């Protein structure tokens, strides 16, 4: 049995994106999932295939905790949901309406590839004041600053995630204390 250690009140980082397999996006999603876990954050995704699967795999194999907000009920299985790397499946039975939960729960969202569903999650998050990092994400135009940061690589997304979460007080901090004998 693998042991997962999660700090109290960890930050939750959502990765939203395409359910289709695309080699570039899959590699980036895996790298992002791993980085999220290694920083002590919890990964939240839609819990299915494509980007969701790759990010979940990266976080899971790095020892992180992975939450999947699923479109289906337990009694009505949906192929690929939950993927095998989901630690905590949340069966909503809400299908596309679950995007509200995906968008409003995390402290930060990284949108990677995707289409209208990913775009809806991005907009719902921004409307709620949750920062969004877009990596090959659906493009849109709006006047004003709504907290959407467009980046060109997984490494840039990780750096932006660290920049955003650190001032929020949710950075992974190591505290040393004297050893008692």
Secondary structure, 3 states (H helix, E strand, C coil): CCCCCCCCCCCEEEEEECCCCCHHHHHHHHHHHHHHHHCCCEEEECCCCCHHHHHHHHHHHCCCCEEEEECCCCCCCECCECCCCCCEEEECCCHHHHHHHHHHHCCEEEEECCCHHHHHHHHHHHHCCCEEEEECCCCCCCCCCCCEEEECCHHHHHHHHHHHHHHCCCCCCCCCCCCCC
